[in-house]
Amino acid sequence: MLILCSSLQLSPIRVNAYHYSGAGFLSTPLSTDALFIPPITQADLDGNGVPENIVINNEQAFLISNGQYVWESPPDWQVLQTLISDLDQDDKSEIILLIRRPFHPWPVDQWLPFGGRIEDFQDSSGMSCHIIMIGWKDGRYKEIWAGSSMSQPALSISAADLDQDGQIELITMEGIYDDTSIFPGKTIKLWEWNGFGFSLLTSLPGKFNNFMIFTTQSKQSAITIIAY
């Protein structure tokens, strides 16, 4: 990990590190003992003692248990990223999916005089961005929670207890539909579970290409923004 940190510091890539203070993101030096926190993709989701593993193949997610496929995402979803975490704070891990799927307007919009309030929440091919939770419930894997079409599509997600309060937060890098610039990320956002969905804790505007989560020996996590 020290080699990676040294390479980042010496490379032409612009690297900025931020620590969440509880009030917002504060710029902080990238520690030489920084340890990368990889996304979790394996856990015992159904409590049978056998860990499941989530993988992506050709933009479709597959959950594998003991060599068998036990769940797969619908074929009309474009799965961009997966991880396993307990974002809804129910003491059970779920699969977190970042997807794009065919856009559907809110049903109520067809009855309102000024419908189409989320008409722009899709790309030019008619795909909208969503964050979905899949978990084990009622004896099967099913959709636990699904976010509405995002006005600013998430390009990358992660999960970590940034403020060390014992609860895991959702971190998103969000941009603009159909943006093809070299810095597609326009905002890094931090979210907490409110019992029904996610509430925004803070955001960091800028121009970003990606981000990673690091921790240190003191266990203070920091978001490292990598722009290149």
DAQUINOR-V998357 format. One record per pair of residues at least 24 apart in sequence whose ideal C-beta (glycine too) atoms are under 7 Angstrom apart, sorted by the first residue. I is the first residue (numbers start at 1). GAP is how many residues later the second one is. If there is no record, write none. Layout:
i = [I:I]
gap = [GAP:GAP]
This chain:
i = [1:1:1:2:4:5:5:5:13:13:14:14:15:15:16:17:17:18:18:18:18:19:19:20:20:20:22:24:25:25:28:30:31:33:33:34:34:35:35:35:36:36:37:37:37:37:39:39:40:40:40:41:41:41:42:43:43:45:45:45:46:54:54:54:56:61:63:63:70:71:71:73:76:76:77:78:81:81:83:85:85:86:87:87:87:87:87:88:88:88:89:89:92:94:94:94:94:95:95:95:96:96:96:96:97:97:98:98:98:99:99:100:100:100:101:101:101:102:102:103:103:103:118:121:121:121:122:122:123:123:124:129:129:131:147:152:152:153:155:155:156:156:158:160:160:161:162:162:164:167:169:170:171:173:173:182:183:183:183:183:185:188:188]
gap = [33:34:35:30:32:25:27:29:213:215:213:214:209:211:209:205:207:186:204:205:207:201:203:142:143:170:141:178:177:179:194:194:185:183:184:180:182:179:180:181:176:178:123:176:177:178:44:119:43:44:45:41:42:43:42:41:50:48:90:91:90:28:30:41:26:36:32:78:71:63:70:24:25:26:24:49:75:76:76:74:83:82:46:72:81:83:106:45:57:105:78:104:43:39:40:41:50:38:39:40:35:37:61:63:35:37:33:56:59:31:33:27:28:29:26:27:29:24:25:24:25:46:31:28:29:30:27:55:54:55:54:24:25:26:50:24:35:24:29:30:54:55:55:53:61:60:28:59:55:25:32:28:52:35:38:27:24:25:26:44:24:35:37]
